[in-house]
Amino acid sequence: MDYIIQGFAEAFKLLFSFDQEIYRIILLTLYVTIMSTFIATIIGVPLGIFIGIKNFRFKRTLIRFLYTFMSIPPVIAGLFVYLVLARRGPLGQLELLFTPTAMIIAQVFLVAPIIMGITYNNTRDKGQNIKQVAYTLGADKRQALMLLLFELKADIFAAIVSGFGRAISEVGAVMLVGGNIKGHTRVMTTSIAMLQSMGDYSQAIAIGLVLLVLSFIINSILYHIQRVV
């Protein structure tokens, strides 16, 4: 019990000590998480809407693959990205392995299917009715699409929040492709895993609490944007 109380005390010390190392870790965590969620949103939302409103050959097969990738183990995604970016891999010449860019790529592989799948499900349930109403009112294709986006905005934000939650909590994939290198690719989740393995529970709890606070703040911002928009 003592180390839990000490962990809370350490959390306040970390935040108000202005230690360069901990703030470097926090900033890198935010950068990797926000960038991967942003890229995954750009990929996942349009594709999810397209799959939801269009009928095409092998659509059912594609949906099965999509649902599979929504629950893919992070270490599998990390291993795939690692093999692609490794020196002997197809993109090895880019030398992206053990960089923040590699961590973003791995998280996009994890987050994009989640955003795409949630968007697809909501578009499938509501999309056709919204399009029919739009065409009945005399809207063209562009106007119908805008109406569809407006009506699905709450569902799209829910998908983005779900994707963000997956990204900010990720450990396995970013550990594989990032290497948890101090001052370079160490983020909060990999720091917690490392500290726990070292037996430094109070420090691990402290960073975990800071991570929860950051997650709460960003989700609150997204919730506010959703209500305003």
C-alpha positions as CSV (number, residue, x, y, z in Angstrom):
1,M,0.0,0.0,0.0
2,D,2.9,2.4,0.8
3,Y,4.2,2.3,-2.8
4,I,0.8,3.2,-4.1
5,I,0.7,6.3,-1.9
6,Q,4.2,7.0,-2.9
7,G,3.3,6.7,-6.5
8,F,0.7,9.5,-6.2
9,A,3.3,11.7,-4.5
10,E,5.8,10.9,-7.2
11,A,3.3,11.8,-9.9
12,F,3.0,15.4,-8.5
13,K,6.8,15.6,-8.2
14,L,7.2,14.5,-11.8
15,L,4.8,17.1,-13.1
16,F,6.1,20.0,-11.1
17,S,9.8,19.1,-11.2
18,F,10.0,20.2,-14.9
19,D,12.5,17.4,-15.4
20,Q,13.6,17.4,-19.0
21,E,13.6,13.6,-19.4
22,I,10.0,13.2,-18.2
23,Y,8.7,16.0,-20.3
24,R,10.6,14.7,-23.3
25,I,8.8,11.4,-22.7
26,I,5.4,13.1,-22.3
27,L,5.8,15.2,-25.5
28,L,7.0,12.2,-27.6
29,T,4.0,10.2,-26.3
30,L,1.6,13.0,-27.4
31,Y,3.3,13.4,-30.7
32,V,3.3,9.7,-31.6
33,T,-0.3,9.2,-30.4
34,I,-1.8,12.3,-32.0
35,M,0.0,11.9,-35.3
36,S,-1.0,8.2,-35.6
37,T,-4.6,8.9,-34.7
38,F,-4.7,11.8,-37.2
39,I,-3.3,9.7,-40.0
40,A,-5.5,6.7,-39.1
41,T,-8.6,9.1,-39.2
42,I,-7.7,10.3,-42.6
43,I,-7.4,6.7,-43.8
44,G,-10.2,5.1,-41.8
45,V,-13.1,7.5,-42.0
46,P,-13.4,7.8,-45.8
47,L,-12.8,4.1,-46.3
48,G,-15.3,3.2,-43.6
49,I,-18.0,5.5,-45.2
50,F,-17.2,4.1,-48.7
51,I,-17.5,0.5,-47.6
52,G,-20.7,1.3,-45.6
53,I,-22.6,2.9,-48.5
54,K,-21.3,1.0,-51.5
55,N,-21.9,-2.6,-52.6
56,F,-19.1,-4.3,-54.5
57,R,-17.7,-7.7,-55.1
58,F,-16.0,-9.4,-52.2
59,K,-17.3,-6.9,-49.8
60,R,-18.2,-9.6,-47.2
61,T,-14.7,-11.0,-47.4
62,L,-13.2,-7.5,-46.9
63,I,-15.4,-6.9,-43.9
64,R,-14.2,-10.2,-42.3
65,F,-10.6,-9.0,-42.8
66,L,-11.5,-5.6,-41.3
67,Y,-13.0,-7.2,-38.2
68,T,-9.9,-9.4,-37.9
69,F,-7.6,-6.4,-38.1
70,M,-9.7,-4.5,-35.5
71,S,-8.6,-7.0,-32.9
72,I,-5.1,-7.8,-34.2
73,P,-2.6,-8.3,-31.4
74,P,-0.3,-5.3,-31.1
75,V,2.9,-7.5,-31.2
76,I,1.8,-8.9,-34.5
77,A,1.4,-5.4,-36.0
78,G,4.7,-4.4,-34.5
79,L,6.4,-7.5,-35.9
80,F,5.1,-6.9,-39.4
81,V,6.2,-3.2,-39.3
82,Y,9.6,-4.3,-37.9
83,L,10.2,-6.8,-40.7
84,V,9.2,-4.3,-43.4
85,L,11.5,-1.6,-41.9
86,A,14.4,-3.8,-40.9
87,R,17.6,-3.4,-42.7
88,R,16.9,-6.4,-44.9
89,G,13.2,-5.6,-45.3
90,P,11.5,-3.9,-48.3
91,L,11.8,-0.4,-46.8
92,G,15.1,-1.0,-44.9
93,Q,16.9,1.6,-47.0
94,L,14.8,4.3,-45.4
95,E,16.4,3.6,-42.0
96,L,13.1,4.2,-40.1
97,L,13.4,1.4,-37.6
98,F,13.9,2.6,-34.0
99,T,12.6,6.0,-34.8
100,P,9.3,7.8,-33.8
101,T,8.2,7.5,-37.4
102,A,8.3,3.7,-37.1
103,M,6.2,3.9,-33.9
104,I,3.6,6.1,-35.7
105,I,3.5,3.6,-38.6
106,A,2.9,0.7,-36.2
107,Q,0.2,2.6,-34.4
108,V,-1.6,3.5,-37.6
109,F,-1.8,-0.2,-38.4
110,L,-3.5,-0.7,-35.1
111,V,-5.7,2.3,-35.0
112,A,-6.9,2.7,-38.7
113,P,-8.9,-0.6,-38.7
114,I,-10.7,0.4,-35.5
115,I,-11.7,3.8,-36.8
116,M,-12.6,2.3,-40.2
117,G,-14.7,-0.5,-38.6
118,I,-16.7,1.7,-36.3
119,T,-17.3,4.2,-39.1
120,Y,-18.4,1.4,-41.4
121,N,-20.9,-0.1,-38.8
122,N,-22.5,3.3,-38.2
123,T,-22.6,4.2,-41.9
124,R,-24.1,0.8,-42.8
125,D,-26.9,1.3,-40.2
126,K,-27.7,4.9,-41.1
127,G,-26.1,5.7,-44.4
128,Q,-28.7,4.5,-46.9
129,N,-31.6,6.2,-45.0
130,I,-29.6,9.5,-44.9
131,K,-28.8,9.3,-48.6
132,Q,-32.4,8.6,-49.5
133,V,-33.6,11.6,-47.5
134,A,-31.0,13.8,-49.1
135,Y,-31.9,12.7,-52.7
136,T,-35.6,13.1,-51.8
137,L,-34.9,16.7,-50.9
138,G,-33.2,17.3,-54.2
139,A,-29.6,17.1,-53.0
140,D,-26.8,16.2,-55.4
141,K,-24.1,13.7,-54.5
142,R,-21.8,16.2,-52.9
143,Q,-24.6,17.6,-50.8
144,A,-25.8,14.1,-49.8
145,L,-22.2,13.3,-48.7
146,M,-22.0,16.5,-46.6
147,L,-25.4,15.6,-45.0
148,L,-24.1,12.1,-44.3
149,L,-20.9,13.4,-42.6
150,F,-23.0,15.8,-40.6
151,E,-25.4,13.2,-39.4
152,L,-22.5,10.8,-38.6
153,K,-20.3,13.3,-36.8
154,A,-21.0,11.9,-33.3
155,D,-20.3,8.4,-34.5
156,I,-17.1,9.5,-36.3
157,F,-15.9,11.2,-33.1
158,A,-16.6,8.1,-31.1
159,A,-14.5,6.1,-33.6
160,I,-11.7,8.7,-33.3
161,V,-11.8,8.5,-29.5
162,S,-11.7,4.7,-29.6
163,G,-8.7,4.9,-31.9
164,F,-6.9,7.4,-29.7
165,G,-7.5,5.2,-26.7
166,R,-5.9,2.3,-28.5
167,A,-2.9,4.4,-29.6
168,I,-2.1,6.0,-26.2
169,S,-2.3,2.7,-24.4
170,E,-0.1,0.8,-26.8
171,V,3.1,-0.9,-25.6
172,G,4.0,-4.0,-27.6
173,A,4.1,-2.6,-31.1
174,V,6.0,0.6,-30.2
175,M,8.4,-1.4,-28.1
176,L,9.3,-3.6,-31.0
177,V,9.7,-0.9,-33.6
178,G,10.9,1.9,-31.3
179,G,13.3,0.0,-29.0
180,N,12.4,2.1,-26.0
181,I,15.6,4.1,-26.5
182,K,16.2,6.8,-23.8
183,G,15.8,10.3,-25.1
184,H,14.8,9.1,-28.6
185,T,11.9,6.6,-28.7
186,R,10.9,6.1,-25.0
187,V,7.2,6.9,-24.4
188,M,5.1,6.7,-21.3
189,T,3.8,3.1,-21.8
190,T,7.2,1.6,-22.5
191,S,8.6,3.5,-19.5
192,I,5.9,2.0,-17.3
193,A,6.7,-1.5,-18.6
194,M,10.4,-1.0,-18.1
195,L,10.0,0.5,-14.5
196,Q,7.7,-2.4,-13.5
197,S,10.3,-5.0,-14.7
198,M,12.9,-3.1,-12.7
199,G,10.7,-3.2,-9.5
200,D,10.4,0.6,-9.4
201,Y,6.6,0.5,-8.7
202,S,6.2,4.0,-7.3
203,Q,7.8,5.6,-10.4
204,A,5.7,3.3,-12.7
205,I,2.5,4.3,-10.9
206,A,3.5,8.0,-11.1
207,I,4.0,7.9,-14.9
208,G,0.8,5.9,-15.2
209,L,-1.2,8.6,-13.3
210,V,0.3,11.2,-15.5
211,L,-0.7,9.2,-18.6
212,L,-4.3,9.0,-17.2
213,V,-4.4,12.7,-16.7
214,L,-3.2,13.4,-20.3
215,S,-5.7,10.9,-21.7
216,F,-8.5,12.6,-19.7
217,I,-7.5,16.0,-20.9
218,I,-7.3,15.1,-24.6
219,N,-10.6,13.1,-24.5
220,S,-12.2,16.1,-22.8
221,I,-11.0,18.3,-25.6
222,L,-12.4,15.8,-28.2
223,Y,-15.7,15.7,-26.3
224,H,-15.9,19.5,-26.3
225,I,-15.2,19.7,-30.0
226,Q,-17.9,17.1,-30.7
227,R,-20.5,19.1,-28.8
228,V,-19.5,22.4,-30.5
229,V,-19.4,20.9,-34.0
